[in-house]
Amino acid sequence: MSKLVIKDLHVSVEGKEILKGVNLELNTGEFHVIMGPNGTGKSTLASTIMGHYKYVVTKGSILLDGEDVLKMTVDERSRKGLFLAMQYPAEITGVTNSDFIKTAMHARLKDGETLPLMKFIRSLDKACEELKMRDDLPHRYVNEGFSGGEKKRNEILQMKLLRPKFAILDEIDSGLDVDALRIVGENVNDMKSDDFGALIITHYERLLDYIKPDYIHVLMNGKVVKEGGLDLMERIDQEGYDWIKEELGIEDDDTPNITSNILGTCATKVALKGEDK
């Protein structure tokens, strides 16, 4: 069993403080859901965990099994077992899906280890079948010409083959139709084990028809302000967030939602490569 601990995390983007003391503790075998209004820091948290260079940690720590994640490069974080499924997956022209995934899997091998080609092909074919993806997917360039649903399923395909300790799933349900939502949700849920946990960022209860969370955390004004179970999720779905603000005396934050452009332009580098580190 592995543990990811986020303690008193403060993060600034372009000189503006977005996260103002986030505390979370995740174990493998657990699914944690992060919810909150737009612009409150959910995607900032995801990108900070993975080491995006534009997100500056000014205070706090992130530990993976006791190791300081903040001292790791992006590719080191991936090799240690962290994975980000992005809200806006990028296209990579000229690189096929099979080559992209195989390269990522090779990067995680220890010295002297090899990845047998036939074993990789069988694993890829099986995962594609489970996600109901097109037969020509291995030969298509990464996300090029993909629909929104195909891009999201391609993120989950990478996760299934890389088998990280912890996956950060940033609004993987956005833009999915009913069938794609079920396929994505069921595949994520089936991965839950003593060796795998997830931090799931979402706005909608519908995803949790298929992914069964253990904890719900509400993020507002850069902090986790409320925690609970599915009953909390259901009330938010019915009533929104105003009742939480009133209950806790929280004023509306004027933090601008500046993270989406950063994520959109640099998404691929955050996921696995980290070329801009």
Secondary structure, DSSP 8 states (H G I E B T S, - for coil): --EEEEEEEEEEETTEEEEEEEEEEEETT-EEEEE--TTSSHHHHHHHHHT-TTEEEEEEEEEETTEEGGGS-HHHHHHHTEEEE-SS---EEEEEHHHHHHHHHHHTS-TT----HHHHHHHHHHHHHHTT--TTGGGSEETTT--HHHHHHHHHHHHHHH--SEEEEESTTTT--HHHHHHHHHHHHHH-BTTBEEEEE-S-GGGGGTS--SEEEEEETTEEEEEE-HHHHHHHHHH-SHHHHHHHT---------HHHHHHHHHHIIIII-TT-
